[in-house]
Amino acid sequence: MLHCARKQDNYAAGPLTLLAISARPWCSAVTMPSPSSPCTGICRIDRKTGWCEGCRRTLDEIADWAMLTATEQRALLARLEQRS
């Protein structure tokens, strides 16, 4: 469930009210910008892990980055933090 709040205004959205949220430009659930690419410019794939040595993404994750939603990009960034 998406939650948008401004001052005392609490607003919870289900599938039928998502359009109403988009009319609220202050709602971060809809207007949150995409994060920057995790690319570090060190682009070498480790043969054992299949991860880029610079950003820790797989080739598929690198190729898909531009097509992911901001939410999916943030989820991927969280997974990358777990890779060591």
N, C-alpha and C positions, 0 to 999 in steps of 0.2 A: 504494500500500500504506500502511495506517495503522500508525503506530508509537507505542506507549505504553511509557513507562519510568518506574519508580519505584525509586530506589536501584539495586540490582544486577539488578532484574527487567526484562529486555527482552522485549517481546511484540510480534510482528508479526501483523497480521490480514489474512486474505483474506476473500472473501465469506461463507464458511461459519462464520467465527469472529467476525463482527461482533457477534453476540448476546452472546458471551462478554465482549467489551470493554465493552458497555453495563452489565455487572454490576460493572465496576470504576469507581467514582465518581471516582477520582483521574485517570482517563484523559482528557487534554485533547482527544483526537481525537473524543470523543463529547460531552463536557460543556462544550465551549467556548461561551461566551455569544455572542449576536449583537452585532455592533458597532452603535453609535449611528448614526442617520440622518445623512448629510452635509448635510442642509438647514441653511442659514444664515439663513433668513427673508427673503432677497433673491430673490424669485421672479419673475424676468422671463426670458422665452425670447429668446435672440439669434436673429434671423431668418436670419442667414448660417450659423451652426453648428448651430442647433436645440438648443443647450445652455442650461440655466438659467444665468443670470449669477452666481448665488450659489453653487450646488453643482456646476455643470458637468454635471449629468445631463440626459438627454433626457426628454421627457414620458413615454415608455414606461418608462424606467428609474425615474423617480419613481413612476409608477403601480404598477410591479412590486415595489418595494422590500420591502413587507411580506410578499410571497409568496415571496421568495428565501430559501434556506437561509443559515445563517451563513457557510458557505464561499463561496456565490455572492455574498453581500454583500461579503465581503472581496476577492473577485476584482474586483468592480465598483469598490470603493474604490481598488484598485491601478490600474485603468484611468483613474479620474478624476485620479489624480496625474500621469498622462502628458498630460492635456489642458491646454493653456495658451492 
